């Protein structure tokens, strides 16, 4: 007869393992790299917050109304103050910055700059720059140019005078005479006479139709030159001119 008082135990089945639950730790946050995170960090009394507040104060102070010029305040009550007077006053106090005329801009009239200038637009007049002048490939100047040094990649229809160096790029073209005090480096087209007190170099891509006056000349293979070349110092030219005047009739 079976004894049903106690349930039978299954000794062959393995005991089920107990699952242990561990709390999930929040991920470690990196340094704030978004505007919201920086703004939240700035509200806290931390080094980053104080640093952000310092920068914000500097920016706010520098763009305040004190930096805005007022023609009425500068002119004062005198009715004799003209625009030229204000321009002269401002030129003495303003620090020169780089001037840029972008492509698509057309200026009708003469242009004067007291600092480095870059032109990629069209100037219908003369250009005077007290510094370095750069003419991009899209630049077009119908008047004369005077500058300390000049790099021409565009088109100039007037005379070019540089007290130091003149460089004509492969895409540049001069339709009039050009003069440079120290050095002239030509790689484009020139339809006019050139003169320099130093070295004149015609690179392989140069095309010159005109006369050359220089102390030294270097012509690379492939350059085209149609004209005459005179290589004499100013003292030699003066002596030659005096000798010609003394010749008997």
C-alpha positions as CSV (number, residue, x, y, z in Angstrom):
1,X,0.0,0.0,0.0
2,X,1.4,3.4,-1.0
3,X,2.2,6.1,1.6
4,X,0.8,9.4,0.4
5,X,1.5,11.4,3.6
6,X,4.6,13.2,2.2
7,X,5.2,14.3,-1.4
8,X,7.9,12.6,-3.2
9,X,11.1,14.6,-3.9
10,X,12.7,14.6,-7.4
11,X,16.3,14.2,-6.5
12,X,17.4,14.1,-10.1
13,X,16.3,17.6,-11.0
14,X,18.9,20.4,-10.3
15,X,18.0,23.3,-8.1
16,X,17.1,26.5,-10.0
17,X,19.6,29.3,-9.5
18,X,18.5,32.4,-7.7
19,X,18.6,35.6,-9.8
20,X,20.2,38.6,-8.0
21,X,19.2,42.1,-9.1
22,X,21.8,44.9,-9.0
23,X,21.0,48.6,-9.2
24,X,21.9,50.3,-12.5
25,X,24.4,53.1,-12.0
26,X,23.8,56.2,-14.1
27,X,26.3,56.9,-16.9
28,X,29.2,59.2,-16.2
29,X,28.5,62.6,-17.9
30,X,31.3,64.2,-19.8
31,X,32.1,67.8,-19.8
32,X,29.2,70.0,-21.2
33,X,29.6,70.4,-24.9
34,X,26.2,71.9,-25.8
35,X,24.7,75.3,-25.3
36,X,22.1,74.1,-22.8
37,X,24.8,72.2,-20.8
38,X,27.0,75.2,-20.8
39,X,24.2,77.5,-19.7
40,X,23.2,75.1,-16.9
41,X,26.9,74.8,-15.8
42,X,27.2,78.6,-15.9
43,X,24.4,79.0,-13.3
44,X,26.4,76.9,-10.8
45,X,29.1,78.4,-8.6
46,X,32.0,76.7,-10.3
47,X,35.2,77.6,-12.1
48,X,33.5,77.1,-15.5
49,X,30.5,79.2,-14.5
50,X,32.7,82.1,-13.4
51,X,34.8,81.8,-16.6
52,X,31.7,82.0,-18.8
53,X,30.4,85.0,-16.9
54,X,33.7,86.8,-17.4
55,X,33.7,86.2,-21.2
56,X,30.1,87.3,-21.4
57,X,30.9,90.5,-19.5
58,X,33.9,91.3,-21.9
59,X,31.8,90.7,-25.0
60,X,29.0,92.9,-23.7
61,X,31.3,95.7,-22.7
62,X,33.2,95.7,-26.1
63,X,30.0,95.9,-28.2
64,X,28.5,98.6,-26.1
65,X,27.3,102.0,-27.5
66,X,30.7,103.6,-26.6
67,X,32.2,102.0,-29.7
68,X,29.6,103.5,-32.1
69,X,30.7,106.7,-33.8
70,X,28.3,109.7,-33.8
71,X,28.9,112.3,-36.5
72,X,26.7,114.8,-34.5
73,X,28.8,114.4,-31.4
74,X,32.1,114.6,-33.2
75,X,31.1,117.7,-35.2
76,X,29.8,119.5,-32.1
77,X,27.9,122.8,-32.4
78,X,30.2,124.3,-35.1
79,X,28.5,124.6,-38.5
80,X,31.9,124.8,-40.3
81,X,32.9,121.1,-39.7
82,X,32.9,119.2,-42.9
83,X,33.0,115.5,-43.8
84,X,36.7,115.9,-44.7
85,X,37.4,117.3,-41.2
86,X,35.8,114.2,-39.6
87,X,37.6,111.9,-41.9
88,X,41.0,113.4,-41.0
89,X,40.2,113.2,-37.3
90,X,39.1,109.5,-37.6
91,X,42.2,108.6,-39.7
92,X,44.4,109.7,-36.8
93,X,42.7,107.5,-34.2
94,X,41.5,104.5,-36.2
95,X,43.8,101.5,-36.4
96,X,44.3,100.4,-40.1
97,X,42.5,97.1,-41.0
98,X,42.5,95.0,-44.2
99,X,40.2,96.4,-46.8
100,X,38.3,94.0,-49.2
101,X,36.2,94.8,-52.3
102,X,34.5,91.5,-53.1
103,X,33.6,90.2,-56.6
104,X,30.3,91.8,-57.9
105,X,30.9,95.1,-56.3
106,X,31.3,98.1,-58.6
107,X,32.9,101.4,-57.3
108,X,32.5,104.4,-59.6
109,X,35.2,106.9,-58.7
110,X,38.7,106.9,-57.2
111,X,39.5,104.7,-54.2
112,X,42.1,105.4,-51.5
113,X,43.2,103.0,-48.7
114,X,45.7,103.3,-45.9
115,X,46.2,99.6,-45.3
116,X,46.5,96.3,-47.1
117,X,43.8,96.0,-49.7
118,X,42.2,93.1,-51.7
119,X,40.1,93.9,-54.8
120,X,38.0,91.3,-56.7
121,X,35.4,93.7,-58.0
122,X,35.4,96.5,-60.5
123,X,36.9,100.0,-59.8
124,X,36.0,102.7,-62.4
125,X,38.7,105.1,-61.3
126,X,42.2,105.4,-59.8
127,X,43.4,103.2,-56.9
128,X,45.9,104.5,-54.3
129,X,47.0,102.1,-51.5
130,X,49.5,102.9,-48.8
131,X,50.5,99.3,-48.4
132,X,50.1,96.0,-50.3
133,X,47.5,95.7,-53.0
134,X,46.2,92.4,-54.3
135,X,44.0,92.2,-57.4
136,X,42.1,88.9,-57.8
137,X,41.5,87.2,-61.1
138,X,38.0,88.8,-61.3
139,X,39.3,92.3,-60.6
140,X,39.0,95.1,-63.1
141,X,40.5,98.6,-62.7
142,X,40.0,101.2,-65.4
143,X,42.3,103.9,-63.9
144,X,45.8,104.2,-62.6
145,X,47.2,102.3,-59.6
146,X,49.7,103.5,-57.0
147,X,50.8,101.2,-54.2
148,X,53.7,100.1,-52.1
149,X,53.7,96.6,-53.6
150,X,51.1,95.0,-55.9
151,X,50.1,91.5,-57.0
152,X,47.9,91.6,-60.2
153,X,45.8,88.6,-61.2
154,X,43.1,90.6,-63.0
155,X,43.0,93.4,-65.6
156,X,44.3,96.9,-65.3
157,X,43.8,99.4,-68.0
158,X,45.8,102.3,-66.5
159,X,49.3,102.8,-65.4
160,X,50.7,100.8,-62.5
161,X,53.3,102.4,-60.1
162,X,54.8,100.5,-57.2
163,X,57.4,101.9,-54.9
164,X,58.7,98.4,-54.1
165,X,57.6,95.2,-55.9
166,X,55.2,94.4,-58.7
167,X,54.1,90.9,-59.5
168,X,51.9,90.0,-62.5
169,X,50.3,86.6,-62.2
170,X,49.6,84.2,-65.1
171,X,46.0,85.4,-65.4
172,X,46.9,89.1,-65.1
173,X,47.0,91.7,-67.8
174,X,48.3,95.2,-68.0
175,X,47.2,97.5,-70.9
176,X,49.5,100.4,-70.0
177,X,53.0,101.2,-68.7
178,X,54.2,99.7,-65.4
179,X,56.9,100.8,-62.9
180,X,58.4,99.2,-59.8
181,X,61.1,100.5,-57.6
182,X,62.9,97.3,-56.6
183,X,61.6,94.3,-58.5
184,X,59.2,93.3,-61.2
185,X,58.1,89.7,-61.7
186,X,55.9,89.1,-64.8
187,X,53.9,86.0,-65.7
188,X,51.0,87.5,-67.6
189,X,50.3,89.8,-70.5
190,X,51.7,93.4,-70.7
191,X,50.9,95.8,-73.5
192,X,53.1,98.7,-72.5
193,X,56.6,99.7,-71.4
194,X,58.0,98.5,-68.0
195,X,60.7,100.1,-65.9
196,X,62.3,99.0,-62.6
197,X,65.4,100.1,-60.6
198,X,66.1,96.5,-59.7
199,X,65.4,93.2,-61.4
200,X,62.9,92.5,-64.1
201,X,62.0,88.8,-64.6
202,X,59.9,87.4,-67.4
203,X,58.6,84.0,-66.5
204,X,57.7,81.3,-69.1
205,X,54.1,82.4,-69.3
206,X,54.9,86.1,-69.8
207,X,53.9,88.0,-72.9
208,X,55.4,91.5,-73.2
209,X,54.8,93.9,-76.0
210,X,56.8,97.0,-75.2
211,X,60.2,98.3,-74.1
212,X,62.1,97.4,-70.9
213,X,64.3,99.6,-68.7
214,X,66.0,97.8,-65.9
215,X,69.4,97.2,-64.2
216,X,69.1,93.4,-64.4
217,X,66.9,91.2,-66.5
218,X,66.0,87.5,-66.4
219,X,64.0,85.9,-69.2
220,X,62.8,82.3,-68.6
221,X,62.5,79.9,-71.5
222,X,59.1,80.2,-73.2
223,X,58.6,83.9,-72.5
224,X,57.7,86.2,-75.4
225,X,59.2,89.7,-75.6
226,X,58.7,92.1,-78.5
227,X,60.5,95.4,-77.9
228,X,63.8,96.9,-76.9
229,X,65.7,96.5,-73.6
230,X,67.9,99.2,-72.0
231,X,70.1,98.2,-69.1
232,X,71.8,101.3,-67.7
233,X,72.0,102.8,-64.2
234,X,70.5,106.3,-63.7
235,X,74.1,107.8,-63.4
236,X,75.1,106.2,-66.7
237,X,72.0,107.6,-68.4
238,X,72.8,111.0,-67.0
239,X,76.4,110.8,-68.2
240,X,75.3,109.7,-71.6
241,X,72.8,112.5,-71.9
242,X,75.5,115.1,-70.9
243,X,77.9,113.7,-73.5
244,X,75.3,114.0,-76.2
245,X,74.7,117.7,-75.3
246,X,78.4,118.5,-75.5
247,X,78.7,117.1,-79.1
248,X,79.5,119.8,-81.6
249,X,76.9,120.6,-84.3
